[in-house]
Amino acid sequence: CWCARMASTGEGRPVKSVVEVCALPAQRVAAHVQQAQTKAIADHGYFSLAIAGGSLVKMLGAMKDMPDVSWDKWYVAWVDERCVPHDHDESNYKGAKEAWLSKVDIPAAQILAIDESLCGPVDADAEVSVKCADEYETRLRSLKEEVLPRGADGQPSFDLLLLGFGPDGH
């Protein structure tokens, strides 16, 4: 976190706590997600969220004790998963499970991870990844429209996509 390098607030006062300073983005993300879930559930009964990996899932962990979060109405998917087993260190699912999903009561059937059985060895070729992605797309498209609404063009439309970028710019 960049704020860990800050020595003062710019007004001569030392930073009280790195956690306190760095937690603010997480609180803002959590509040935004909570507002989005409230609107989606009011509009169509469910909340569909697609996430990236990295620090975003840690920020979602800040929601675990928030009131008025209807975890049983959530459906979670990934925007950029790697075709690796769920317990692999490069798996965004693994990161989300450790940082957030294991701490909240979203039904397992509503956590829409890739089918790891289709991935094959970690260094599998692109054909394996394409097969896995095709299965994932088919599964997402099969969700009820109340869960994953369709846009005017018939394409599924998540209630919220959370994307981020890391220190290396991706």
N, C-alpha and C positions, 0 to 999 in steps of 0.2 A: 504494500500500500504506500503510495507516494507520501502520504502524510506522516508516515513513520520517520521521515527525514526532517520534518519540520522541527525547529528548535524553539520557536516562539510563535505567537499569534500575529506578530508584526507590530504589536503594541507594547513590546517588552515583557509580556507575560508568557511564561512557559506553557506549553501544551500540557493540559492536565493528564490526558491519557490518550494513547494512540488508539485504543479501542473506541473511546468516546468520539474521537474525530472521525475515524474510519466507519463507525456504525451509522453515521448520518445517511450515506447513500443507501445502505441496506434498509433503513427505516423508510426512506422515500420510495424505494422500489416496493417494499412490502405494502405501504399505504396505497400506491398506485394499483398494484395487483388486487388488493382487497376491494378497491372501488370498482375495478373491472369485473371481478367475480360477482359483486352485488348487482351490478347492472345486468350482466349476462343471465344470472339466475332469475332475476325479475322479468327479463325479456323472454327467455325460452326454457327456463328450468334447469339448465346445466351451465358449467363453465369449462370451456376448452382452452387449454394453454399449451403452447409449444415452446420449448426452451432450448437454449444452447447449453454448453457445459461451463466449466470454469467457475469464476467467482459469482456468477448469477445464481447458481444453485445454493451457494452459501448465503447469499442475500435472502433467498426465499426461506431459508432456515429461520430468519428473524420473525417469520409469521407464525411459528408453531404455537406460541402462547397468545396470539391476537384473538380477541373476542369476535364473534360474528363471522367466522370463516366456516363456510359450509363444505367441509372437505368431502363429504359423501356425494357432492354434486360435481366434483372436479374430474376432468379427464386430462391427463398429461401425456404429451408426445414430445418428440425431439426433432429439432430442425437440422441437426448435424451430428448424427451418431456415426461412430466408426464401426466397421464390420468386424468386431472382436467379441469374444465371450463377455458376458456381463460382469464377471469378476476380474477382468483384465484392467490393468492400471490406466490404459488409454480409453476405457469405456466412459462416456459421459453419463450413461445410466448408473454405473458404479458410483461416480462422484455425486450424482443427485441423490442416490439412495443413502449414502453415508452422511451427506451434509443436511438432508432435508426430508426425503420421502420416508425414511425409517422413523421419523419423529412425529409424523402426522397420520391422520386416519383416512387417507384416500384408499378406497377399496382396490386391492391388487389388480382386479380385472380392468380398472380404469387407469392404470399406469401402462401406457402403450409403448413398451420398449420393442426394439427390433427382435426378430426371432433369431436368437443366437445360434440355434442349430443349423441355420443356413449359412453361417459365416465360414465354416471350414477353418483351416489353419490361419494363424495370424497374418502370414505373408501370402494369403490367397490372391489370385489374380482378379482383375476388374470384373470378369464375368460372374464371379461369386458375389461380389458386392452389388452388381446390377440385379441379380436374382433376389437378393435380400431386400433391396430397395423396392423392387416391383411388388414383392409380397407385402411390404410395409404400406405402400400406397394403397393396395387393394384392401387391406385391413382398415385403414383410416377411412377410405371411401365407403366402406360397409357400415360405418357408424350411423345411427339414426340421425335424421336431420335436426332433431331437437338437441342432440349432443354436439354435432359438428354442422352448423348451419351452412347452407349453400348460398353462394353469391348469385347475382343476376345471370352470370354465365354458367351456372350449375357447378362451379368449382367449390370444393369445401373451403370454409372460411373460419379459421380459429378466432375465438374471442380476443385472444392476446398472444402475440409472439414476443418473446423476450430474447433479444439478441445482444451480444456484447463483443468486445474485442479485448484481447490480452495485451500485455506489454510489448509483444513482438508485432503488434499491428494486425493480427488476424482474429 
